[in-house]
Amino acid sequence: MIIIELLPIEIGGLWVSLVLLTTLLGIFRTLTDRIRSGLVIIPEDQSKAAKLINEFLHLANHQRPLHIEAAMFCSLQVIVGFLFFQVLMTTAFQTEKTFTWVFSLIIVVLVERLSSWLYPLRISQSSLLNFHLAVGIFPVKIMRSFCLPLTWFLYKIEEKLQSSNQKMIIEKEEESELADHIRTISREGPKLDPDILEIMGNTIEMSHLKVKDVMIPRNQVQILNIENPYFQNLKIAKSCGHTRLPLCIGDLDQCLGIIHLKYAFREISNDIPEFDLKKITKAPARLDSEEPLPVALKRMMKLKVHMALVRDEFGGIDGVITLEDILEEVVGEIQDEFDSDEKTIEEIQDSVWKVSGMVPVHELPKKIRCFDEADDLATIGGQVTKELGRIPEKDEEIKISNLRISILEADETRVLSMKVEPFETEVNTITSSEKE
């Protein structure tokens, strides 16, 4: 008799515990979904909860974090809750069996929806979010560890069930879904300008991009080096054509801040022969290379910065990203009256091309495409430097495979432009003409 009396209390305690755990899981899942949609920004603190959210964001777009854990604990919550109300109403109120089943089912389903969806959604939009994240980080990690064997088992089954072309099918489905969105919009708004539809399509596509997809690689970033003489940095600032430049100690990994040239030239106008550039630097914002592009845009707008450093998984700097880089993904290439209209690939004579060193290898004409295209981001300038083992000098002539390459412009860090022409006899080695 004592066991029967204690049983509802024990089951009730277990059910309440499962409700609380499901709620904490729901908060982490809801917050991750809102960040991915660009509705909120990633927590900027270095707390354990923020690090766990960042870990979830590194998953592929089609993978929802904690979905196995949520399914497990939601199921347990419903089962245990159903048993609790069955025992409670049978022993305490002695109600009819049919009524007990219906009442118990309604209650546990309502509580499950409230704890796993409605309440987490409300908390993710409230000022109490940080408190709930701090409280929930330890239980969530415990639940992940508890479900680890099941997660591993289900992923193994998923791998077995996937065919070799499964990834390609998923990509095609995502592209089809995107096209369906755009077609639906065009049907509902037939008077929309085609340019508006294109911008809308670009905006939807941007949600699938990450910071690393649009950033400027570090080897293409012009910097000011604090170790160089003042006049040398001034010369770079005057000639580079950029309004903002990173001030560094040697390289981007030791960036002191971002300089806006209007402040620099304002000081120059005061006839100061030597000026400490560190006085006009702004602390650099840092974004993760894997951060979703819409989230990066919101962070930069919130921080009121036009340029941010992009860090890799080891804490080094991969490059920089600007607001213009992000906006170009939506509206297309942005050029002002000072941007050069020079063509990046131009056939200046029959089978002779003038090529910018920044041109990706896969965009080269077929007649001069002899480099490895495994890396889609590889530039012809980078490939020439890799093959040669050093940065070539201006007016240097190089032979690679069946190409004769004449360096037209180069600086200390990269090849700017070159003349490329094929010749009939293949040369398997690289030769460099001796300069007079």
Secondary structure, 3 states (H helix, E strand, C coil): CHHHHHHHHHHHHHHHHHHHHHHHHHHHHHHHHHHHCCCCCCCCCCCHHHHHHHHHHCCCCCCCCCHHHHHHHHHHHHHHHHHHHHHHHHHHHCCCHHHHHHHHHHHHHHHHHHHHHHHHHHHCCCCCHHHHHHHHHHHHHHHHHHCHHHHHHHHHHHHHHCCCCHHHHHHHHHHHHHHHHHHHHHHHCCCCCHHHHHHHHHHHHHCCCEHHHHCEEHHHCCCEECCCCHHHHHHHHHHCCCCEEEEECCCHHHEEEEEEHHHHHHHHCCCCCCCCHHHHEECCEEEECCCEHHHHHHHHHHHCCCEEEEECCCCCEEEEEEHHHHHHHHHCCCCCCCCCCCCCEEEEECCEEEEECCCEHHHCCHHHCCCCCCCCCCEHHHHHHHHHCCCCCCCCEEEEEEEEEEEEEECCCCEEEEEEEEEEEEEEEEEECCCC
